[in-house]
Amino acid sequence: MAEFIPVEERLAQIHQWGVDRNIIGGGASRDQFLKLVEEFGEIAEGVLKADYNEIKDGVGDTVVVATMIAGIEGIALDVEANDNTIYHVLVEDDIHHYMISTLGKIGGHIARGRKAGLDVELNRLIVLLIHYCKRRCLNFNQCLGEAYDEIKDRKGILYNGVFVKSTDPTYEDVVAKVEAERTEKVAS
C-alpha cells in the first residue's frame, strides 16, 4: 500500500516526476490530452467490469496525466480551494456525465489554445474524481499514491514528442541533448 501523503504534496511529486522526464517542459498538451482520455477509459472499463482495481488504477493515472497537462500549461492545481465549487454533484445520480463533460471542455480548451478556463476544468476533473472515489468507497489518496508508486522509478525522458526509455541505446545521448536545451533556455 502507498504511503499516505496529502494530495497537494503528491501532486507536487508527480509534477516533479514530469519535469525530470521532460514531459513538463518538452511535451505538448494535445498529446497528453490523448493520454488523459486513454486513462479515463480505464475508469470506464473498470466500471463496466465492476473491477475496483482497474477503477483505482484509472483514477490515479488520470490524475497523473492531468498534472502533466497542468505543468505543461503552467497551471497550478489547487484541489482544496476548488473542493466546494462542485459539491452539488454529489446529489446527482450519475457523476460520469460530469466527468465526460469536463474531459470535453479540457479538450476544447487545449485544441483552441485557451489557458483561461483550462485551469478550472483540470481542477474540476480532479475534484470530481475525489467525489467519485468517495461515492464508491475508494480512497482517492490511495489511488493517487499507487499510481505514483508505479511510475516513480520509471526511467526515461521525452524528446521530440517521443518517450525514450532508459533501456534505449540512445538514452544517454538524448538526456545530454535535453539537458543542453534546458541550459540554453535558462541562459536566454
Backbone as a printed PyTorch tensor [residue, N CA C, xyz], in Angstrom:
tensor([[[  0.8420,  -1.1780,   0.0000],
         [  0.0000,   0.0000,   0.0000],
         [  0.8880,   1.2430,   0.0000]],

        [[  0.4600,   2.2720,  -0.7130],
         [  1.2190,   3.5090,  -0.8370],
         [  1.2040,   4.2760,   0.4810]],

        [[  2.3150,   4.9520,   0.7350],
         [  2.4260,   5.7970,   1.9190],
         [  1.4360,   6.9600,   1.7980]],

        [[  0.7690,   7.3150,   2.9220],
         [ -0.1660,   8.4330,   2.8770],
         [  0.6090,   9.7390,   2.8070]],

        [[  0.3070,  10.5130,   1.7980],
         [  0.8530,  11.8560,   1.6230],
         [ -0.3210,  12.7250,   1.2030]],

        [[ -0.4680,  13.9200,   1.7850],
         [ -1.5740,  14.7960,   1.3750],
         [ -1.5830,  15.0250,  -0.1380]],

        [[ -2.7780,  15.2120,  -0.6750],
         [ -2.9640,  15.3340,  -2.1300],
         [ -2.0490,  16.3970,  -2.7350]],

        [[ -1.9970,  17.5780,  -2.1270],
         [ -1.1800,  18.6570,  -2.6970],
         [  0.2910,  18.2570,  -2.7820]],

        [[  0.8010,  17.5630,  -1.7690],
         [  2.1960,  17.1050,  -1.8000],
         [  2.4000,  16.0380,  -2.8650]],

        [[  1.4440,  15.1340,  -2.9900],
         [  1.5530,  14.0730,  -4.0020],
         [  1.5300,  14.6890,  -5.3990]],

        [[  0.6760,  15.6810,  -5.6150],
         [  0.6330,  16.3560,  -6.9150],
         [  1.9690,  17.0270,  -7.2140]],

        [[  2.6130,  17.5820,  -6.1790],
         [  3.9310,  18.2000,  -6.3670],
         [  4.9740,  17.1400,  -6.7500]],

        [[  4.9080,  15.9650,  -6.1490],
         [  5.8240,  14.8730,  -6.5140],
         [  5.6100,  14.4480,  -7.9650]],

        [[  4.3520,  14.3330,  -8.3350],
         [  4.0260,  13.9270,  -9.7030],
         [  4.4920,  14.9880, -10.6940]],

        [[  4.2870,  16.2510, -10.3440],
         [  4.7520,  17.3580, -11.1920],
         [  6.2660,  17.2540, -11.4030]],

        [[  7.0030,  17.0520, -10.3150],
         [  8.4610,  16.9600, -10.4190],
         [  8.8790,  15.7510, -11.2520]],

        [[  8.1490,  14.6580, -11.1160],
         [  8.4190,  13.4810, -11.9320],
         [  8.3050,  13.8550, -13.4170]],

        [[  7.2680,  14.6230, -13.7570],
         [  7.0760,  15.0450, -15.1420],
         [  8.1710,  15.9800, -15.6300]],

        [[  8.6500,  16.8640, -14.7520],
         [  9.7610,  17.7560, -15.0990],
         [ 11.0200,  16.9330, -15.3490]],

        [[ 11.2910,  15.9980, -14.4500],
         [ 12.5060,  15.1740, -14.5510],
         [ 12.5470,  14.3460, -15.8260]],

        [[ 11.3980,  14.0060, -16.3650],
         [ 11.3430,  13.2000, -17.5870],
         [ 11.0280,  14.0370, -18.8230]],

        [[ 11.0730,  15.3560, -18.6480],
         [ 10.8800,  16.3110, -19.7390],
         [  9.4900,  16.2620, -20.3590]],

        [[  8.5390,  15.6600, -19.6680],
         [  7.1540,  15.7270, -20.1440],
         [  6.6690,  17.1550, -19.9290]],

        [[  6.9570,  17.6780, -18.7380],
         [  6.6990,  19.0980, -18.4580],
         [  7.9670,  19.8260, -18.8840]],

        [[  7.8470,  20.6100, -19.9020],
         [  8.9930,  21.3160, -20.4520],
         [  9.2560,  20.9200, -21.9030]],

        [[  8.9100,  19.6810, -22.2410],
         [  9.1690,  19.2150, -23.6000],
         [  7.9750,  18.5570, -24.2550]],

        [[  6.8880,  18.4090, -23.4930],
         [  5.7030,  17.7450, -24.0120],
         [  4.6760,  18.7320, -24.5390]],

        [[  3.6450,  18.1880, -25.1540],
         [  2.5610,  19.0010, -25.7000],
         [  1.2480,  18.5900, -25.0410]],

        [[  0.4570,  19.5820, -24.6970],
         [ -0.8350,  19.3230, -24.0580],
         [ -1.7400,  18.4650, -24.9270]],

        [[ -1.6880,  18.6620, -26.2230],
         [ -2.5460,  17.8660, -27.1230],
         [ -2.2100,  16.3800, -27.0160]],

        [[ -0.9320,  16.0680, -26.9670],
         [ -0.5270,  14.6620, -26.8240],
         [ -0.9580,  14.1140, -25.4720]],

        [[ -0.7850,  14.9080, -24.4360],
         [ -1.1640,  14.4720, -23.1000],
         [ -2.6800,  14.3300, -22.9710]],

        [[ -3.4270,  15.1490, -23.7050],
         [ -4.8860,  15.0070, -23.6630],
         [ -5.3050,  13.6350, -24.1880]],

        [[ -4.6640,  13.1760, -25.2440],
         [ -4.9740,  11.8330, -25.7530],
         [ -4.6870,  10.7790, -24.6900]],

        [[ -3.5970,  10.9590, -23.9690],
         [ -3.2600,  10.0400, -22.8830],
         [ -4.2960,  10.1440, -21.7620]],

        [[ -4.7810,  11.3540, -21.5010],
         [ -5.8090,  11.5650, -20.4730],
         [ -7.0760,  10.7850, -20.8090]],

        [[ -7.4870,  10.8420, -22.0530],
         [ -8.6790,  10.1180, -22.4890],
         [ -8.4450,   8.6060, -22.3570]],

        [[ -7.2560,   8.1560, -22.7220],
         [ -6.9230,   6.7380, -22.5920],
         [ -7.0340,   6.2880, -21.1300]],

        [[ -6.4840,   7.0840, -20.2200],
         [ -6.5120,   6.7000, -18.8030],
         [ -7.9360,   6.7690, -18.2390]],

        [[ -8.7120,   7.7460, -18.6790],
         [-10.1030,   7.8240, -18.2430],
         [-10.8690,   6.5990, -18.7370]],

        [[-10.4710,   6.0970, -19.9010],
         [-11.0760,   4.8720, -20.4180],
         [-10.8850,   3.6850, -19.4880]],

        [[ -9.7750,   3.6820, -18.7400],
         [ -9.5620,   2.6210, -17.7420],
         [-10.6460,   2.6680, -16.6650]],

        [[-11.0240,   3.8730, -16.2700],
         [-12.0940,   4.0100, -15.2750],
         [-13.3780,   3.4250, -15.8410]],

        [[-13.6930,   3.8140, -17.0810],
         [-14.9230,   3.3290, -17.7110],
         [-14.9130,   1.8080, -17.8400]],

        [[-13.7840,   1.2630, -18.2440],
         [-13.6860,  -0.1950, -18.3730],
         [-13.8520,  -0.8630, -17.0120]],

        [[-13.2620,  -0.2620, -15.9870],
         [-13.4050,  -0.8040, -14.6350],
         [-14.8400,  -0.7820, -14.1590]],

        [[-15.5670,   0.2870, -14.4970],
         [-16.9830,   0.3780, -14.1240],
         [-17.7760,  -0.7180, -14.8230]],

        [[-17.5360,  -0.8920, -16.1210],
         [-18.2580,  -1.9050, -16.8830],
         [-17.9940,  -3.3160, -16.3770]],

        [[-16.7720,  -3.5580, -15.9290],
         [-16.3970,  -4.8890, -15.4480],
         [-16.5840,  -5.0390, -13.9350]],

        [[-17.0060,  -3.9540, -13.2750],
         [-17.0870,  -3.9300, -11.8040],
         [-15.7390,  -4.3310, -11.1900]],

        [[-14.6760,  -3.8130, -11.7650],
         [-13.3120,  -4.1130, -11.3390],
         [-12.7530,  -2.8970, -10.6070]],

        [[-12.8140,  -2.9380,  -9.2720],
         [-12.3840,  -1.7950,  -8.4720],
         [-10.8960,  -1.5200,  -8.6060]],

        [[-10.0820,  -2.5520,  -8.8310],
         [ -8.6570,  -2.3110,  -9.0240],
         [ -8.3950,  -1.5160, -10.2930]],

        [[ -9.1520,  -1.8150, -11.3390],
         [ -8.9860,  -1.0610, -12.5860],
         [ -9.4830,   0.3730, -12.4220]],

        [[-10.5520,   0.5600, -11.6840],
         [-11.0550,   1.9150, -11.4110],
         [ -9.9980,   2.6940, -10.6410]],

        [[ -9.4540,   2.0870,  -9.5860],
         [ -8.4200,   2.7580,  -8.7900],
         [ -7.2320,   3.1400,  -9.6550]],

        [[ -6.7910,   2.2230, -10.4950],
         [ -5.6600,   2.4790, -11.3790],
         [ -5.9850,   3.6170, -12.3450]],

        [[ -7.1900,   3.5820, -12.9100],
         [ -7.6040,   4.6280, -13.8420],
         [ -7.6960,   5.9920, -13.1950]],

        [[ -8.2170,   6.0400, -11.9660],
         [ -8.3100,   7.3200, -11.2450],
         [ -6.9120,   7.8960, -11.0430]],

        [[ -6.0020,   7.0810, -10.5000],
         [ -4.6440,   7.5650, -10.2550],
         [ -3.9460,   8.0100, -11.5260]],

        [[ -4.0410,   7.1900, -12.5700],
         [ -3.3750,   7.5180, -13.8360],
         [ -3.9840,   8.7630, -14.4860]],

        [[ -5.2940,   8.9320, -14.3700],
         [ -5.9440,  10.1180, -14.9320],
         [ -5.4250,  11.3810, -14.2520]],

        [[ -5.2630,  11.3280, -12.9440],
         [ -4.7540,  12.4950, -12.2170],
         [ -3.2900,  12.7600, -12.5800]],

        [[ -2.5060,  11.7080, -12.7700],
         [ -1.1130,  11.8940, -13.1880],
         [ -1.0600,  12.6620, -14.5060]],

        [[ -1.8650,  12.2580, -15.4640],
         [ -1.8330,  12.9160, -16.7750],
         [ -2.4100,  14.3370, -16.6890]],

        [[ -3.4470,  14.5340, -15.8980],
         [ -3.9710,  15.9000, -15.7000],
         [ -2.8950,  16.8010, -15.1050]],

        [[ -2.0820,  16.2450, -14.2250],
         [ -0.9730,  17.0020, -13.6280],
         [  0.0660,  17.3500, -14.6910]],

        [[  0.3090,  16.4510, -15.6280],
         [  1.2430,  16.7370, -16.7200],
         [  0.7220,  17.8920, -17.5760]],

        [[ -0.5670,  17.8680, -17.9020],
         [ -1.1570,  18.9470, -18.7050],
         [ -1.0410,  20.2640, -17.9600]],

        [[ -1.3760,  20.2600, -16.6790],
         [ -1.2800,  21.4880, -15.8800],
         [  0.1550,  22.0130, -15.8920]],

        [[  1.1220,  21.1200, -15.7230],
         [  2.5200,  21.5450, -15.7230],
         [  2.9640,  22.1060, -17.0580]],

        [[  2.5730,  21.4690, -18.1290],
         [  2.9280,  21.9510, -19.4690],
         [  2.3600,  23.3480, -19.6930]],

        [[  1.1510,  23.5680, -19.2200],
         [  0.4720,  24.8510, -19.4340],
         [  0.7860,  25.9030, -18.3640]],

        [[  1.5710,  25.5140, -17.3590],
         [  1.9070,  26.4630, -16.2960],
         [  0.7290,  26.7690, -15.3810]],

        [[ -0.1220,  25.7840, -15.1860],
         [ -1.3270,  25.9430, -14.3670],
         [ -1.0960,  25.2920, -13.0100]],

        [[ -1.4460,  26.0150, -11.9610],
         [ -1.3390,  25.4640, -10.6080],
         [ -2.6050,  24.6780, -10.2960]],

        [[ -2.4210,  23.4690,  -9.8210],
         [ -3.5600,  22.6830,  -9.3660],
         [ -3.7860,  23.0050,  -7.8980]],

        [[ -5.0010,  23.4000,  -7.5630],
         [ -5.3480,  23.7630,  -6.1870],
         [ -6.6630,  23.0980,  -5.8430]],

        [[ -6.5780,  21.8140,  -5.5770],
         [ -7.7540,  20.9910,  -5.3600],
         [ -8.5470,  21.4660,  -4.1460]],

        [[ -7.8620,  21.7790,  -3.0570],
         [ -8.5590,  22.1710,  -1.8350],
         [ -9.3680,  23.4490,  -2.0300]],

        [[ -8.8260,  24.4090,  -2.7730],
         [ -9.5410,  25.6630,  -2.9990],
         [-10.7820,  25.4530,  -3.8530]],

        [[-10.7720,  24.4130,  -4.6690],
         [-11.8770,  24.1580,  -5.5890],
         [-12.8470,  23.1010,  -5.0880]],

        [[-12.5740,  22.5100,  -3.9550],
         [-13.3430,  21.3590,  -3.4910],
         [-14.8300,  21.6460,  -3.3410]],

        [[-15.2010,  22.8150,  -2.8470],
         [-16.6110,  23.1020,  -2.6030],
         [-17.3400,  23.6640,  -3.8200]],

        [[-16.6120,  23.9990,  -4.8700],
         [-17.2440,  24.6270,  -6.0200],
         [-18.2140,  23.7070,  -6.7410]],

        [[-18.0310,  22.4040,  -6.6060],
         [-18.9260,  21.4770,  -7.3030],
         [-19.5040,  20.4410,  -6.3490]],

        [[-19.6070,  20.7720,  -5.1070],
         [-20.1090,  19.8130,  -4.1210],
         [-21.5000,  19.3140,  -4.4900]],

        [[-22.2900,  20.1350,  -5.1730],
         [-23.6480,  19.7510,  -5.5590],
         [-23.6940,  18.4890,  -6.4170]],

        [[-22.5690,  18.1370,  -7.0330],
         [-22.5190,  16.9480,  -7.8840],
         [-22.9170,  15.7020,  -7.0910]],

        [[-22.6390,  15.6960,  -5.8180],
         [-22.9060,  14.5090,  -5.0150],
         [-24.3810,  14.1370,  -4.9580]],

        [[-25.2790,  15.0790,  -5.2330],
         [-26.7030,  14.7480,  -5.1990],
         [-27.1790,  14.1690,  -6.5370]],

        [[-26.3470,  14.2120,  -7.5350],
         [-26.7130,  13.6930,  -8.8530],
         [-26.5170,  12.1820,  -8.8930]],

        [[-27.3360,  11.5060,  -9.7000],
         [-27.2200,  10.0630,  -9.8340],
         [-25.9610,   9.6440, -10.5880]],

        [[-25.6180,  10.3750, -11.6290],
         [-24.5480,   9.8930, -12.4970],
         [-23.4360,  10.9110, -12.6320]],

        [[-22.3840,  10.7060, -11.8850],
         [-21.2300,  11.6040, -11.9310],
         [-20.4280,  11.4100, -13.2210]],

        [[-20.6370,  10.2770, -13.8940],
         [-19.8970,  10.0010, -15.1340],
         [-20.1220,  11.0960, -16.1730]],

        [[-21.3640,  11.5760, -16.2860],
         [-21.6510,  12.6230, -17.2710],
         [-20.8610,  13.8880, -16.9800]],

        [[-20.7070,  14.2290, -15.7060],
         [-19.9410,  15.4250, -15.3440],
         [-18.4700,  15.2440, -15.7060]],

        [[-17.9450,  14.0500, -15.4530],
         [-16.5370,  13.8160, -15.7780],
         [-16.3170,  13.8420, -17.2880]],

        [[-17.2070,  13.2330, -18.0380],
         [-17.0730,  13.2210, -19.5020],
         [-17.2010,  14.6340, -20.0650]],

        [[-18.1460,  15.3910, -19.5410],
         [-18.3090,  16.7790, -19.9670],
         [-17.0520,  17.5920, -19.6620]],

        [[-16.4850,  17.3580, -18.5030],
         [-15.2670,  18.0660, -18.1140],
         [-14.1070,  17.6840, -19.0330]],

        [[-13.9920,  16.3970, -19.3680],
         [-12.9630,  15.9730, -20.3230],
         [-13.1360,  16.6990, -21.6530]],

        [[-14.3670,  16.7920, -22.1090],
         [-14.6360,  17.5010, -23.3630],
         [-14.2210,  18.9580, -23.3000]],

        [[-14.4900,  19.5920, -22.1770],
         [-14.1010,  21.0030, -22.0130],
         [-12.5870,  21.1530, -21.9690]],

        [[-11.9070,  20.2150, -21.3020],
         [-10.4390,  20.2560, -21.2820],
         [ -9.9120,  20.1510, -22.7060]],

        [[-10.4360,  19.1960, -23.4710],
         [-10.0180,  19.0350, -24.8640],
         [-10.2790,  20.2750, -25.6920]],

        [[-11.4290,  20.9010, -25.4860],
         [-11.7620,  22.1240, -26.2200],
         [-10.8120,  23.2660, -25.9110]],

        [[-10.4860,  23.4380, -24.6460],
         [ -9.5440,  24.4980, -24.2590],
         [ -8.1610,  24.2450, -24.8560]],

        [[ -7.7110,  22.9990, -24.8100],
         [ -6.3920,  22.6670, -25.3670],
         [ -6.3900,  22.8660, -26.8790]],

        [[ -7.4170,  22.3810, -27.5640],
         [ -7.4810,  22.4930, -29.0290],
         [ -7.4780,  23.9450, -29.4900]],

        [[ -8.0650,  24.8170, -28.6880],
         [ -8.1500,  26.2330, -29.0520],
         [ -7.0300,  27.0670, -28.4340]],

        [[ -6.1390,  26.4170, -27.6820],
         [ -5.0190,  27.1280, -27.0770],
         [ -5.4320,  28.0950, -25.9820]],

        [[ -6.5300,  27.7890, -25.2910],
         [ -7.0500,  28.6940, -24.2530],
         [ -6.6630,  28.1980, -22.8650]],

        [[ -5.7840,  28.9530, -22.2070],
         [ -5.4560,  28.6190, -20.8200],
         [ -6.5810,  29.0540, -19.8910]],

        [[ -7.2240,  30.1610, -20.2640],
         [ -8.3360,  30.6520, -19.4470],
         [ -9.4490,  29.6110, -19.4970]],

        [[ -9.7870,  29.0820, -18.3690],
         [-10.8100,  28.0490, -18.2960],
         [-10.2250,  26.6550, -18.1690]],

        [[ -9.0400,  26.4230, -18.7510],
         [ -8.4050,  25.1160, -18.6460],
         [ -8.0610,  24.8090, -17.1950]],

        [[ -7.5930,  25.8370, -16.4760],
         [ -7.2610,  25.6410, -15.0580],
         [ -8.4790,  25.1940, -14.2610]],

        [[ -9.6160,  25.8170, -14.5210],
         [-10.8450,  25.4590, -13.8090],
         [-11.2310,  24.0200, -14.1130]],

        [[-11.1660,  23.6280, -15.3770],
         [-11.5920,  22.2850, -15.7730],
         [-10.6400,  21.1970, -15.2630]],

        [[ -9.3390,  21.4540, -15.2600],
         [ -8.4030,  20.4620, -14.7250],
         [ -8.6360,  20.2510, -13.2340]],

        [[ -8.7970,  21.3570, -12.5040],
         [ -9.0990,  21.2410, -11.0740],
         [-10.4380,  20.5520, -10.8560]],

        [[-11.4180,  20.8920, -11.6890],
         [-12.7420,  20.2760, -11.5670],
         [-12.6600,  18.7630, -11.7860]],

        [[-11.8860,  18.3460, -12.7740],
         [-11.7510,  16.9180, -13.0390],
         [-11.2040,  16.1990, -11.8060]],

        [[-10.1920,  16.7560, -11.2000],
         [ -9.6080,  16.1110, -10.0280],
         [-10.6010,  16.0800,  -8.8780]],

        [[-11.3020,  17.1780,  -8.6610],
         [-12.3030,  17.2060,  -7.5850],
         [-13.4300,  16.2100,  -7.8720]],

        [[-13.8420,  16.1140,  -9.1240],
         [-14.8550,  15.1220,  -9.4850],
         [-14.3580,  13.7090,  -9.1850]],

        [[-13.1030,  13.4520,  -9.4760],
         [-12.5510,  12.1290,  -9.1860],
         [-12.4830,  11.8680,  -7.6830]],

        [[-12.1990,  12.8960,  -6.9030],
         [-12.2150,  12.7530,  -5.4460],
         [-13.6170,  12.3790,  -4.9780]],

        [[-14.6160,  13.0950,  -5.4620],
         [-16.0060,  12.7990,  -5.0920],
         [-16.4380,  11.4330,  -5.6200]],

        [[-15.9920,  11.1080,  -6.8110],
         [-16.3040,   9.8020,  -7.3900],
         [-15.7870,   8.6880,  -6.4800]],

        [[-14.5570,   8.8280,  -6.0260],
         [-13.9800,   7.8340,  -5.1110],
         [-14.7840,   7.7490,  -3.8180]],

        [[-15.1660,   8.8890,  -3.2770],
         [-15.9500,   8.8890,  -2.0390],
         [-17.2520,   8.1320,  -2.2310]],

        [[-17.9010,   8.3630,  -3.3510],
         [-19.1920,   7.7100,  -3.6070],
         [-19.0450,   6.2090,  -3.8040]],

        [[-17.8780,   5.7650,  -4.1970],
         [-17.6580,   4.3480,  -4.4360],
         [-16.7920,   3.7010,  -3.3560]],

        [[-16.6730,   4.3940,  -2.2280],
         [-15.9010,   3.8920,  -1.0710],
         [-14.4620,   3.5530,  -1.4510]],

        [[-13.8900,   4.3430,  -2.3390],
         [-12.4800,   4.2130,  -2.6970],
         [-11.7130,   5.3470,  -2.0370]],

        [[-10.4680,   5.1020,  -1.7220],
         [ -9.6270,   6.1110,  -1.1060],
         [ -8.8380,   6.8160,  -2.2120]],

        [[ -9.1670,   8.0810,  -2.4590],
         [ -8.5150,   8.8370,  -3.5270],
         [ -7.0080,   8.9080,  -3.3040]],

        [[ -6.5770,   9.1820,  -2.0630],
         [ -5.1480,   9.2680,  -1.7910],
         [ -4.4420,   7.9550,  -2.1150]],

        [[ -5.1180,   6.8560,  -1.8450],
         [ -4.5390,   5.5500,  -2.1540],
         [ -4.4170,   5.3750,  -3.6690]],

        [[ -5.4450,   5.7570,  -4.4060],
         [ -5.3950,   5.6760,  -5.8800],
         [ -4.2050,   6.4700,  -6.4130]],

        [[ -4.0670,   7.6970,  -5.9040],
         [ -3.0030,   8.5840,  -6.3720],
         [ -1.6350,   8.0600,  -5.9350]],

        [[ -1.5510,   7.5880,  -4.6970],
         [ -0.2910,   7.0590,  -4.1910],
         [  0.1700,   5.8370,  -4.9550]],

        [[ -0.7460,   4.9490,  -5.2550],
         [ -0.3820,   3.7420,  -6.0030],
         [  0.0500,   4.0860,  -7.4320]],

        [[ -0.6010,   5.0740,  -8.0300],
         [ -0.1920,   5.4960,  -9.3770],
         [  1.2220,   6.0680,  -9.3430]],

        [[  1.5030,   6.8890,  -8.3270],
         [  2.8450,   7.4590,  -8.2170],
         [  3.8830,   6.3620,  -7.9490]],

        [[  3.5540,   5.4540,  -7.0560],
         [  4.4900,   4.3650,  -6.7530],
         [  4.8130,   3.5490,  -8.0080]],

        [[  3.8350,   3.4280,  -8.8880],
         [  4.0330,   2.6580, -10.1200],
         [  4.9680,   3.3790, -11.0980]],

        [[  4.9040,   4.7150, -11.1340],
         [  5.6890,   5.4630, -12.1250],
         [  7.0000,   6.0270, -11.5920]],

        [[  7.1150,   6.1980, -10.2910],
         [  8.2300,   6.9800,  -9.7300],
         [  9.6120,   6.4620, -10.1300]],

        [[  9.7500,   5.1730, -10.3310],
         [ 11.0560,   4.6200, -10.6720],
         [ 11.2380,   4.3750, -12.1660]],

        [[ 10.2400,   4.7320, -12.9490],
         [ 10.3790,   4.5860, -14.3960],
         [ 11.4220,   5.5740, -14.8850]],

        [[ 12.3180,   5.0900, -15.6650],
         [ 13.3660,   5.9450, -16.2110],
         [ 13.1180,   6.1430, -17.6940]],

        [[ 13.2910,   7.3470, -18.0960],
         [ 13.1040,   7.7070, -19.4900],
         [ 12.9560,   9.2060, -19.5710]],

        [[ 12.8760,   9.7010, -20.7870],
         [ 12.7670,  11.1420, -20.9840],
         [ 12.0410,  11.4110, -22.3020]],

        [[ 11.2370,  12.4560, -22.3040],
         [ 10.5210,  12.8340, -23.5200],
         [ 11.4280,  13.7130, -24.3710]],

        [[ 11.5690,  13.3400, -25.6320],
         [ 12.3880,  14.1250, -26.5500],
         [ 11.7140,  14.1350, -27.9090]],

        [[ 11.4570,  15.3230, -28.4200],
         [ 10.7820,  15.4920, -29.7060],
         [  9.4720,  14.7120, -29.7720]],

        [[  8.7470,  14.7070, -28.6580],
         [  7.4400,  14.0730, -28.6140],
         [  7.4580,  12.5640, -28.4130]],

        [[  8.6430,  11.9770, -28.2500],
         [  8.7730,  10.5340, -28.0810],
         [  9.3920,  10.2650, -26.7150]],

        [[  8.7910,   9.3360, -25.9640],
         [  9.3480,   8.9520, -24.6760],
         [ 10.4240,   7.8990, -24.9120]],

        [[ 11.6570,   8.2520, -24.5820],
         [ 12.7960,   7.3570, -24.7730],
         [ 13.0860,   6.6870, -23.4340]],

        [[ 12.9510,   5.3610, -23.3960],
         [ 13.1830,   4.6110, -22.1600],
         [ 14.6820,   4.5260, -21.8680]],

        [[ 14.9920,   4.3460, -20.5970],
         [ 16.3950,   4.2750, -20.1850],
         [ 17.1110,   3.0620, -20.7780]],

        [[ 16.3610,   2.0810, -21.2250],
         [ 16.9640,   0.8910, -21.8360],
         [ 17.3110,   1.0920, -23.3120]],

        [[ 16.8480,   2.2130, -23.8750],
         [ 17.1370,   2.5120, -25.2790],
         [ 18.6250,   2.8540, -25.4210]],

        [[ 19.2900,   2.3370, -26.4480],
         [ 20.7280,   2.6220, -26.6290],
         [ 21.0390,   4.1160, -26.8030]],

        [[ 20.0600,   4.8970, -27.2370],
         [ 20.2950,   6.3350, -27.4550],
         [ 19.9710,   7.1780, -26.2190]],

        [[ 19.5630,   6.5360, -25.1410],
         [ 19.0770,   7.2530, -23.9520],
         [ 20.0730,   8.2940, -23.4300]],

        [[ 21.3190,   7.9170, -23.2240],
         [ 22.3100,   8.8550, -22.6640],
         [ 22.5030,  10.0650, -23.5790]],

        [[ 22.5350,   9.8500, -24.8840],
         [ 22.6680,  10.9620, -25.8330],
         [ 21.4530,  11.8810, -25.7650]],

        [[ 20.2770,  11.2740, -25.6630],
         [ 19.0430,  12.0640, -25.5960],
         [ 19.0170,  12.9000, -24.3200]],

        [[ 19.4130,  12.3080, -23.1990],
         [ 19.4540,  13.0500, -21.9340],
         [ 20.4020,  14.2370, -22.0660]],

        [[ 21.5490,  14.0290, -22.6600],
         [ 22.5180,  15.1160, -22.8510],
         [ 21.9260,  16.2370, -23.7140]],

        [[ 21.1960,  15.8690, -24.7530],
         [ 20.5700,  16.8710, -25.6250],
         [ 19.5060,  17.6750, -24.8560]],

        [[ 18.6870,  16.9790, -24.0680],
         [ 17.6350,  17.6560, -23.3090],
         [ 18.2650,  18.6060, -22.2910]],

        [[ 19.3080,  18.1440, -21.6070],
         [ 19.9870,  18.9960, -20.6200],
         [ 20.5890,  20.2250, -21.3040]],

        [[ 21.1730,  20.0460, -22.4740],
         [ 21.7480,  21.1690, -23.2180],
         [ 20.6590,  22.1690, -23.6100]],

        [[ 19.5060,  21.6490, -24.0490],
         [ 18.3950,  22.5330, -24.4120],
         [ 17.8820,  23.2930, -23.1920]],

        [[ 17.7850,  22.6040, -22.0370],
         [ 17.3500,  23.2740, -20.8070],
         [ 18.3240,  24.3800, -20.4140]],

        [[ 19.6160,  24.0890, -20.4980],
         [ 20.6340,  25.0810, -20.1530],
         [ 20.5430,  26.2810, -21.0730]],

        [[ 20.3320,  26.0030, -22.3500],
         [ 20.2130,  27.0780, -23.3370],
         [ 18.9880,  27.9610, -23.0500]],

        [[ 17.8720,  27.3480, -22.6480],
         [ 16.6520,  28.1030, -22.3090],
         [ 16.8940,  29.0070, -21.1160]],

        [[ 17.5710,  28.4820, -20.1050],
         [ 17.8440,  29.2570, -18.8940],
         [ 18.7580,  30.4320, -19.2130]],

        [[ 19.7510,  30.2120, -20.0870],
         [ 20.7100,  31.2420, -20.4510],
         [ 20.0650,  32.3540, -21.2830]],

        [[ 18.9920,  32.0410, -22.0080],
         [ 18.3690,  33.0420, -22.9000],
         [ 17.5600,  34.0510, -22.1700]]])
